[in-house]
Each structure stands twice: as structure tokens, then as C-alpha cells.
Amino acid sequence: MSDTPVVLFLCIHNSGRSLAARVLLDHYAEGRIDVRSAGSEPADQLNPSVVTILEERGLDPTREFPKPLTDELARDSDVIVTMGCGDTCPAYPGKRYLDWELEDPAGKQVDAVRPIIDDIDARVRSLLAELT
């Protein structure tokens, strides 16, 4: 692992779970970790409930957009965190993988998504503590 670890969050659409994890870890890490996210089948737009919750927490997800997973993105990563993408997220040899089983926030209202984001937040803080 390099001096600045690279963490890649992956989910299917890169519009909810991986987006939240990327924004949260980037915020908490304050430049100590290079944080990226992608999806195996990127959505057309961000999950509005996730965006609302992040904004409520004083975070700015407006520069984010669903991005596709590329070989280069995965190969450049030290840690790959998958979030419910199952077999749609390919495995890359020599990478450290974490699989976070999280409920999909797609189509859910803000109140139903809050516990999902709280879970992601706790996991992100734990990962940050481990990596720094």
C-alpha cells in the first residue's frame, strides 16, 4: 500500500451506497486517503434521498456523478469495497476486498435511507481508523 492508500467503493449503480461512502470517507480522511467510487452498471443520476441526507450533514455531493468501473480504476486501488454488486463486480487479483452487505437505497424515501447512510458512516469511520 502506498503512503496515500487508494480506496474504491463499488456498487451496481454508483448512485447511492458507493456515492455516500466516497463522500463520507473523503470528508473524514481530509486528504489522507484517495477515495474513488464506481458502478458496474452506472445509473443516469444520483439517488435523490442519498443526496438529501449528505447535504443535511453539510456535505456537498453535487460534483459527484455515477461513474463506470474500469480496469485502470480497480488496478490503481489498494482496497476495493463492494456493496451488493455480487457477480457484476469483477475480482482483481492482489487487491484487498471488503464486502459490505448493505440495503439498496434505490427507490426509498429519505427516512428509510437514513439508517443505511448511518451504517455506511460507521463502516467508513472504522475503515479510516484502520488505514491511517
C-alpha positions in Angstrom: 0.0 0.0 0.0 1.3 3.5 -0.9 1.7 6.4 1.5 -1.7 7.6 0.4 -4.0 4.5 0.2 -6.5 4.3 -2.6 -9.9 3.1 -1.7 -12.5 2.2 -4.3 -16.2 1.9 -3.4 -18.2 -0.3 -5.8 -21.9 -0.9 -6.2 -24.1 -1.6 -9.2 -25.4 1.9 -10.0 -22.8 4.2 -8.2 -25.7 6.5 -7.3 -26.4 5.7 -3.6 -24.3 3.4 -1.4 -20.9 3.9 -3.1 -21.6 7.6 -3.6 -22.3 8.1 0.1 -19.2 6.0 1.2 -17.0 8.0 -1.2 -18.2 11.4 0.0 -18.1 10.4 3.7 -14.7 8.9 3.6 -13.3 11.7 1.6 -14.7 14.2 4.2 -13.3 12.3 7.2 -9.9 11.4 5.6 -9.1 15.1 4.9 -6.7 14.1 2.0 -5.1 11.2 3.8 -6.8 8.7 1.5 -7.5 8.9 -2.2 -11.2 7.9 -2.4 -12.9 6.8 -5.6 -16.2 5.2 -6.5 -17.7 3.4 -9.5 -20.5 1.1 -10.6 -20.7 -2.0 -12.7 -23.9 -0.6 -14.3 -23.9 3.2 -13.6 -27.2 5.0 -13.2 -28.3 8.1 -15.1 -28.4 10.2 -11.9 -27.6 10.2 -8.2 -30.1 8.8 -5.7 -32.0 11.9 -4.5 -32.6 10.6 -1.0 -28.9 10.0 -0.5 -28.1 13.4 -1.9 -30.6 15.0 0.6 -29.0 13.2 3.6 -25.5 14.1 2.6 -26.5 17.7 2.2 -28.2 17.6 5.6 -24.9 16.6 7.1 -23.2 19.6 5.5 -21.5 17.6 2.7 -21.6 18.6 -1.0 -22.3 15.7 -3.3 -23.2 18.0 -6.3 -19.8 17.3 -8.0 -20.5 13.6 -8.0 -22.0 11.6 -10.8 -22.3 7.8 -11.5 -19.1 6.5 -13.0 -18.3 3.2 -14.7 -15.9 0.7 -13.2 -12.7 0.5 -15.4 -9.8 -1.9 -15.2 -7.5 1.0 -14.5 -9.6 2.3 -11.6 -9.6 -1.1 -10.0 -5.9 -1.8 -10.6 -4.9 1.5 -9.1 -6.8 0.8 -5.9 -5.3 -0.7 -2.7 -8.7 -1.5 -1.1 -11.9 -2.3 -3.0 -15.1 -2.2 -1.0 -18.1 -3.9 -2.7 -21.6 -3.1 -1.8 -24.2 -5.5 -3.0 -22.9 -5.9 -6.6 -22.3 -9.6 -6.3 -21.0 -11.1 -9.5 -21.4 -7.9 -11.5 -18.3 -6.5 -9.8 -15.2 -8.4 -11.2 -12.4 -9.5 -8.9 -8.9 -8.3 -9.4 -6.0 -10.4 -8.1 -3.8 -9.0 -5.4 -6.4 -6.5 -4.2 -7.7 -6.3 -0.7 -11.5 -6.7 -0.8 -14.2 -5.9 1.7 -17.8 -6.7 1.1 -20.3 -4.6 2.9 -23.7 -6.0 2.8 -26.0 -3.0 2.8 -29.6 -2.5 1.9 -30.1 -0.8 -1.5 -31.5 2.7 -1.1 -32.9 2.8 -4.6 -36.5 4.0 -4.7 -36.7 4.6 -1.0 -37.7 7.8 0.8 -35.3 9.8 2.9 -36.5 8.4 6.2 -35.9 4.8 5.0 -32.4 5.7 3.7 -31.1 7.4 6.8 -30.3 4.1 8.6 -28.4 2.9 5.5 -26.3 6.0 5.5 -25.7 5.8 9.2 -24.5 2.2 8.7 -22.2 3.3 5.8 -20.9 6.2 8.0 -19.9 3.9 10.8 -18.2 1.5 8.5 -16.3 4.3 6.8 -15.1 5.7 10.1 -13.8 2.2 11.0 -12.1 1.8 7.7 -10.4 5.2 8.1 -9.2 4.3 11.6 -7.7 1.1 10.2 -6.0 2.7 7.2 -4.5 5.8 9.0 
